[in-house]
Amino acid sequence: MSDIIYPRSPRETMDGWTHLPRYIDKIRLHLAGKLHPDYQPNLGTGFDGKWLKAAGVTHEQMVEVVKHSVTDGEVCDWVRRHVKKSAADKAAHRDAMLNFPKADDQAMQDRLKLRKEQGGLAHRDDIKSFVDFIDADEKRI
């Protein structure tokens, strides 16, 4: 049995933000000393960093918010008060996340192919994005 506690899917949303629930899970696991080492190098970077940039907040701010909250609702309330982005901004972020890498980004397409090979998923032609890869790697699809 795996000792990894998987965060929620990057497809999950909160207040219209794709990936935010996963990021919150990763912070909570980190604060509890239970974030698996495979996830630690990308905490606050990668897709987390893409969300932070789109939202206009820092990783340190989010760690403090999560640290001082008990529920996701409290985090969501904070996001609603402090992150003033339009539905169009949130949709653009969602589309960028769900369609990464773009078909014409050969370097990232090659990286996705490598990650699939390393994860034993090279045979999965349905994995077309890193979000697909994450869900497959974490046994959701």
C-alpha positions as a Markdown table, in Angstrom:
| # | Residue | x | y | z |
|---|---|---|---|---|
| 1 | Met | 0.0 | 0.0 | 0.0 |
| 2 | Ser | 1.3 | 3.5 | -0.9 |
| 3 | Asp | 2.2 | 5.9 | 1.9 |
| 4 | Ile | 1.3 | 8.8 | -0.3 |
| 5 | Ile | -1.7 | 10.9 | 0.7 |
| 6 | Tyr | -2.8 | 12.3 | -2.6 |
| 7 | Pro | -4.0 | 15.9 | -2.8 |
| 8 | Arg | -7.2 | 16.5 | -4.7 |
| 9 | Ser | -7.3 | 16.5 | -8.5 |
| 10 | Pro | -6.0 | 19.6 | -10.2 |
| 11 | Arg | -9.4 | 19.7 | -12.0 |
| 12 | Glu | -11.1 | 20.5 | -8.7 |
| 13 | Thr | -12.3 | 24.1 | -8.3 |
| 14 | Met | -13.0 | 26.5 | -5.5 |
| 15 | Asp | -14.6 | 29.9 | -6.1 |
| 16 | Gly | -14.1 | 29.3 | -9.8 |
| 17 | Trp | -10.4 | 28.6 | -9.5 |
| 18 | Thr | -9.0 | 25.4 | -11.0 |
| 19 | His | -6.3 | 23.8 | -8.9 |
| 20 | Leu | -6.9 | 25.8 | -5.7 |
| 21 | Pro | -8.2 | 22.8 | -3.7 |
| 22 | Arg | -5.2 | 20.7 | -4.6 |
| 23 | Tyr | -2.9 | 23.5 | -3.6 |
| 24 | Ile | -4.6 | 23.9 | -0.3 |
| 25 | Asp | -4.3 | 20.1 | 0.3 |
| 26 | Lys | -0.6 | 20.3 | -0.4 |
| 27 | Ile | -0.1 | 23.1 | 2.0 |
| 28 | Arg | -2.1 | 21.3 | 4.7 |
| 29 | Leu | -0.1 | 18.1 | 4.2 |
| 30 | His | 3.1 | 20.1 | 4.3 |
| 31 | Leu | 2.1 | 21.8 | 7.5 |
| 32 | Ala | 1.3 | 18.4 | 9.1 |
| 33 | Gly | 4.6 | 16.9 | 8.0 |
| 34 | Lys | 2.7 | 14.5 | 5.7 |
| 35 | Leu | 3.5 | 15.9 | 2.2 |
| 36 | His | 5.2 | 13.1 | 0.4 |
| 37 | Pro | 8.8 | 14.0 | -0.7 |
| 38 | Asp | 7.8 | 13.7 | -4.4 |
| 39 | Tyr | 5.5 | 16.7 | -4.0 |
| 40 | Gln | 7.8 | 19.0 | -2.0 |
| 41 | Pro | 10.0 | 20.4 | -4.7 |
| 42 | Asn | 7.0 | 21.8 | -6.5 |
| 43 | Leu | 5.2 | 23.2 | -3.5 |
| 44 | Gly | 4.5 | 26.8 | -4.4 |
| 45 | Thr | 5.9 | 26.4 | -7.9 |
| 46 | Gly | 4.7 | 24.5 | -11.0 |
| 47 | Phe | 0.9 | 24.6 | -11.2 |
| 48 | Asp | 0.8 | 26.1 | -7.7 |
| 49 | Gly | 2.9 | 28.9 | -9.0 |
| 50 | Lys | 0.7 | 29.4 | -12.0 |
| 51 | Trp | -2.3 | 29.7 | -9.7 |
| 52 | Leu | -0.4 | 32.2 | -7.4 |
| 53 | Lys | 0.6 | 34.3 | -10.4 |
| 54 | Ala | -3.0 | 34.3 | -11.8 |
| 55 | Ala | -4.4 | 35.2 | -8.4 |
| 56 | Gly | -1.8 | 37.8 | -7.6 |
| 57 | Val | -0.8 | 36.4 | -4.2 |
| 58 | Thr | 2.3 | 34.9 | -2.8 |
| 59 | His | 3.0 | 31.3 | -1.6 |
| 60 | Glu | 3.8 | 32.7 | 1.9 |
| 61 | Gln | 0.4 | 34.5 | 2.0 |
| 62 | Met | -1.4 | 31.2 | 1.2 |
| 63 | Val | 0.6 | 29.2 | 3.7 |
| 64 | Glu | -0.4 | 31.7 | 6.4 |
| 65 | Val | -4.1 | 31.6 | 5.3 |
| 66 | Val | -4.2 | 27.8 | 5.3 |
| 67 | Lys | -2.2 | 27.6 | 8.6 |
| 68 | His | -4.8 | 29.8 | 10.3 |
| 69 | Ser | -7.9 | 28.1 | 8.9 |
| 70 | Val | -9.7 | 25.0 | 9.8 |
| 71 | Thr | -11.9 | 24.6 | 6.8 |
| 72 | Asp | -11.7 | 25.1 | 3.1 |
| 73 | Gly | -14.6 | 27.5 | 3.5 |
| 74 | Glu | -12.4 | 29.8 | 5.5 |
| 75 | Val | -9.7 | 29.7 | 2.8 |
| 76 | Cys | -12.4 | 30.3 | 0.2 |
| 77 | Asp | -13.7 | 33.3 | 2.1 |
| 78 | Trp | -10.2 | 34.8 | 2.2 |
| 79 | Val | -9.7 | 34.2 | -1.5 |
| 80 | Arg | -13.0 | 36.0 | -2.2 |
| 81 | Arg | -12.0 | 39.0 | -0.1 |
| 82 | His | -8.4 | 39.3 | -1.4 |
| 83 | Val | -8.3 | 38.0 | -4.9 |
| 84 | Lys | -10.3 | 40.3 | -7.2 |
| 85 | Lys | -10.2 | 38.5 | -10.6 |
| 86 | Ser | -13.0 | 38.3 | -13.1 |
| 87 | Ala | -14.7 | 35.1 | -14.3 |
| 88 | Ala | -12.8 | 35.6 | -17.5 |
| 89 | Asp | -9.5 | 35.6 | -15.7 |
| 90 | Lys | -10.5 | 32.4 | -13.9 |
| 91 | Ala | -11.6 | 30.8 | -17.1 |
| 92 | Ala | -8.3 | 31.7 | -18.8 |
| 93 | His | -6.4 | 30.2 | -15.9 |
| 94 | Arg | -8.5 | 27.0 | -16.1 |
| 95 | Asp | -8.0 | 26.7 | -19.9 |
| 96 | Ala | -4.3 | 27.2 | -19.6 |
| 97 | Met | -4.1 | 24.5 | -16.8 |
| 98 | Leu | -6.2 | 21.9 | -18.5 |
| 99 | Asn | -4.5 | 22.4 | -21.9 |
| 100 | Phe | -0.9 | 22.4 | -20.8 |
| 101 | Pro | 1.2 | 21.8 | -22.7 |
| 102 | Lys | 0.0 | 23.3 | -25.9 |
| 103 | Ala | 0.4 | 21.2 | -29.0 |
| 104 | Asp | 3.0 | 23.5 | -30.4 |
| 105 | Asp | 5.2 | 23.5 | -27.3 |
| 106 | Gln | 7.6 | 20.8 | -28.3 |
| 107 | Ala | 9.8 | 21.0 | -25.2 |
| 108 | Met | 6.9 | 20.5 | -22.8 |
| 109 | Gln | 5.3 | 17.9 | -25.1 |
| 110 | Asp | 8.6 | 16.0 | -24.8 |
| 111 | Arg | 8.6 | 16.4 | -21.0 |
| 112 | Leu | 5.1 | 15.1 | -20.8 |
| 113 | Lys | 6.1 | 12.1 | -22.9 |
| 114 | Leu | 9.1 | 11.5 | -20.6 |
| 115 | Arg | 7.0 | 11.7 | -17.5 |
| 116 | Lys | 4.5 | 9.2 | -19.0 |
| 117 | Glu | 7.4 | 6.8 | -19.7 |
| 118 | Gln | 8.8 | 7.2 | -16.2 |
| 119 | Gly | 5.4 | 6.7 | -14.7 |
| 120 | Gly | 4.7 | 3.5 | -16.7 |
| 121 | Leu | 1.9 | 5.3 | -18.6 |
| 122 | Ala | 3.5 | 5.6 | -22.1 |
| 123 | His | 0.7 | 3.4 | -23.5 |
| 124 | Arg | -2.0 | 5.9 | -22.4 |
| 125 | Asp | -2.8 | 7.9 | -25.5 |
| 126 | Asp | -5.6 | 9.5 | -23.6 |
| 127 | Ile | -3.1 | 11.5 | -21.5 |
| 128 | Lys | -2.7 | 14.7 | -23.4 |
| 129 | Ser | -1.9 | 17.2 | -20.7 |
| 130 | Phe | -0.1 | 17.3 | -17.4 |
| 131 | Val | -3.4 | 17.5 | -15.6 |
| 132 | Asp | -4.3 | 14.2 | -17.3 |
| 133 | Phe | -1.0 | 12.8 | -16.3 |
| 134 | Ile | -1.4 | 13.8 | -12.6 |
| 135 | Asp | -4.9 | 12.2 | -12.5 |
| 136 | Ala | -3.6 | 9.0 | -14.1 |
| 137 | Asp | -0.5 | 8.9 | -11.9 |
| 138 | Glu | -2.6 | 9.3 | -8.8 |
| 139 | Lys | -5.0 | 6.6 | -10.0 |
| 140 | Arg | -8.0 | 8.8 | -10.6 |
| 141 | Ile | -8.3 | 8.0 | -14.3 |
